[in-house]
């Protein structure tokens, strides 16, 4: 049971980890099986519960092979999750078929956007707004993203969005494009998503007049960045 890598280093199969689950994949456990060679063939011993030493070894080996360059705008990265900042910029918003006819008239217009924070966990996408220009820390308070199609838990309603196939710190633009190329048809909840003293259409008219999305028009969520990254609401 010897494996020769591209480098001169030789490694040997010592243990096998087997994942056991029920039919729904909702419950399960991981068992560790020692391996030995018998008659030129690998033989597995009975399984035991995975030890902390084994977990530490896996984390150490994985870190050795997955060290990545992280762009400056990326806030946090995990094996199946990513969080990054999108600076204020003008973006084209699509409102074709919007329930509010006054808002539908904005379809296709290029409008200044606030500073945003995107979080992707698995295939779920969340979006928040940020006040100021400082790099957010764990205790930074997040604001509501002022958009239709965003649920009260800040998760994006994906609908027919064409999401990227992978999570990559160097490919955040693809996720942002998937969000902004979607059609904003109606609010995803009854709550107001902005602090401007007017309608949603009047908010964007004010944004155009100001040439920017002012921080004072953002509503705070009460969530910190740390809570959002942990899946808080």
Secondary structure, 3 states (H helix, E strand, C coil): CEEECCCCCEEECCEEEEEEECCCCCCEEEEEEEEEEECCEEEECCCEECCHHHHHHHHHHHHHHCCCCCCCCEEEECCCEEEEEECCCEEECECCCCCCHHHHCCCCCEEECCEEEEEEECCEEEEEEECCCCCCCCCCEEEECCCCCECCCCEECCCCCCCCCCCCCCCHHHHHHHHHCCECCCCCCCCCCCCCCCCHHHHHHHHHHHCCCCHHHCCEEEEEHHHHHCCCC
